[in-house]
């Protein structure tokens, strides 16, 4: 049975003490307000990972993830961080293929396939991002774009390996713009993603795959988005930097 997941992506924000303080608030609120079976994942900059992983230890359904890894095991890659290093500090997840990595750092589907392999080798669960730009949405090619990203980035995996992957649909035109795909638009794409996974791996694997929505999700629209059949949670950007907003999004699942 697939999980409901709300993952926060802090991006390149928060100094060390600010991040630890925010995560402490999130953990304490999660304890006090009794979230349900949904999982909470916070993907922080590398400077916070070790400390917040310790704070999450023993806290039910609260997990820590990185925002990126290098594809190599180790070596002369100044400034990079490996899957084994991320795993060694207690992280369980890693975001791969975020639209900002694809756009600003020119990450290709082939590179992301290698990064996925590295993550899985070290028991990190990839949160693998896919989605279309404004131009691809307007041209009507977005289904083809998303299918290609899935096939080239992930479909080399076995069914067992793929079962460790969480998918995140990011309409790139809705990230940091204040725009949001309507619940119906988001559901249409999530259903297409699940059907594409089913074609490759079968209905059982597709039904168990968590697919998150990642385009300007906030407390005011989370309920309408998460009520859709194939939307299993969110990859949250700006709202994850405010503990109250983030927990309000998490708690939407308490009423489902």
N, C-alpha and C positions, 0 to 999 in steps of 0.2 A: 504494500500500500504506500502510495507516495506521501511525502511529508509536506506540510505547510512550513515555509521558511521565510523569514524576514531578515535580509542581510543588509547591513549598513556599510557603505563605502565612504570612508572619510576623505579619500583622495589625498592631495598634498596639503592637508590642513592640520592644525593643532601642534603646538610645541609639546615637549615631553610631559610636563606636569599637567597641562590642559587636557591631554589625551587620557592620562591616568585618572584624572578627576572625572571626566565625562564617563569613562567606562565604569568607574565606581558607582556613579549615579545610576547608570543603566542596570548594573547588577543588583543594587539595592532595591530599585523600583521593581525589577523582575521578581525578586524575593517577596517584597511586601504586597504586590498587587496580584500575585498568583496568576501567572500566564498559564495557558493550557498546554496542549501537547505540541504546539508549534515550536519550531527551533528559531533561536535568535543567533545570528552570526554577525560579528563586527570585524570588518576588514580594515585594518589600520595601516599607517606608515610603519616601516620596519622598526623605527626607534621605539615604538610602543609595544611591539609584539610580546616580548618576554614578560614584561610587567603585567600586561592585561591578561595574558594566558594564565598567570598565577592567580589573578583575581577571579578568573572564571572557573578555576579548578573546584570541582565538587558542586558547582551550581547547575542544577538541572536545566538542560535545554539551552544553555548559553555557551557559545563557541567563538573561537577567534580564527581569523584568516588573514592572509597576506593579500596584497594587491597585484603582485606579479612575482614571477621567478624567472631565472635564466634556464635555458634548456640543457646546459652542460652540468655535469656532476660537480666539477670544480675547475680551477685553472686561472689563467691570466685574463680575467674579465673584470677589470677595475670598476668598482661601483655597483656591481651586480650582486645578486643574492640567489643561492641555489635552493632547490626543493629540500635537500637534506638539512640545510641551515634553518629554513623556516620550520620544518618539522621538529628540529631539535629544541626549539624554544616553546613548543607546546601548541603550535597552530594546527588546525585540522582542515582548513579550507584555503583555497587561493583563487582569486579572480583571474581569469585568462581571457584575452581577446576583447577587453573593454574597448569601446569605440575610440576612446582617447588614445589608447595604445596603438590601435590600428591606424589612426589618422596622424598622430604626432610622431610616432616612432616607427611607422611603416611596417608594422607587424603583419606578416602574411599568413594565410591559412596553413601553409606548409610549416612555418615556424611554430605556429600555435599547436599543430599536431605534435611536434617535438616537445613543446612545453607540457602538453597534456600527458605525454608518456612519462616525462620526468616527475610530474606531480603524482601520478598513479604509482610509480615505482616506489615512492616514499610515503604512500598512504595519505596523501593530501587529496581532498575532494575538490575537483575543479568546479568553479562557478563559471561556466563557459558562455561568453556573451556573443550574441548574434543580432543583426538588425540592419535596417536600411537607412540611407541618407534621405534628405528631403527630395533630391533629384530622382532617386530611385523610387521613392514613394509616388511622386507625381508622374513618372513615366510608366508606372504600372509593372515595373520589373522586380518589385520587392520580393515576391515569392521565389523567383529564380535566384536572387541574391542570397536569401536566407537558406535555400536548399543547398546552394554551392558551399556556403560557409559550414553547414553541417557535414556535408559529404567530405570536403577537403580537410576539415579540422578534426573530425571525430569518428567518421564511419570506418576508419581502419581498426577501431577497437573491437575486441570481442564483446559479446553481450554481457559477460560478467564484468568486464572493465567498464563498459558504458554505464552500467548500473550505479557506478560511483560518481557519475557526473550530474551536476545540477545545471540546467540551462537557464539563461536569462535573456529574454527578448528586450532589446534596446532599440526603440525607434530613435535613431540618432537625431532626428529633427526635433525631438522632445526632451533632449538632455540639456539641462541648464538654460533652457529657453523660456520656461514657464508654460510651454505648450505641453499638452498631454494627449495621447491617443484616447479616443473615446472608449468606454468599456467594450463597445461592440467592435471597434477596430482592433483593439488589443485581443479580444477573444478570437476574432477571425484568424489572426496570425498565430496565436497559441494553439488553436485547433489544427492549423496547417502544420505547425512544427510537430505536434504529437502524431499526426497522420504520417508525416515523413519518417519519423522515428519508427513507427509501426511497420512501414514498408520495409525497412532495413532489418529491424530486430524482432518484429512481431508485436501483437497487441499487448501481451503481458508486460513486456519491458516498457513499452510506451505508456501504459497505464500507471506504471510505477515511477515514471520520470517526473521530477519536480521541475516546473517551468515557471520562472519568476518574471514579473514585469518590471522593467527598469527605465521608465521615462517620466521623471518629475512626479513621482508618487508622493503624496503627502496625507496628513490626517483627514483632509476634507474630501479626498477622492478615493482613498484606499478601500472603503467599504464597497463602493460601486464596482471597483476593479476586481477585488478579491471575491466578489459574489459570482463572477463568471466561472463557468464550468471548468475551463482549462487553465485558469490562472491560480497558481499555487502559492503565491506570495510576491514579495517585491525585493528588488535590489535598489536600495534607497541611498540617494546622494545627500543633498543639502539637509533634508529633514533628519538624517542620522546624526547631525552635529548638535542637535537639541534633544536632550534626554526625554523630555515630556512628549515632544512630537513623535520621536522614534517609538516610544512605548505605546503611544496611542495607536500607531499603525500596527504594532505587534498585537495589541489587544483586540483588533478587529476580528481576529479569528476566534476570540472567546465567545462571540455571538453567533458563529456559524454552526 
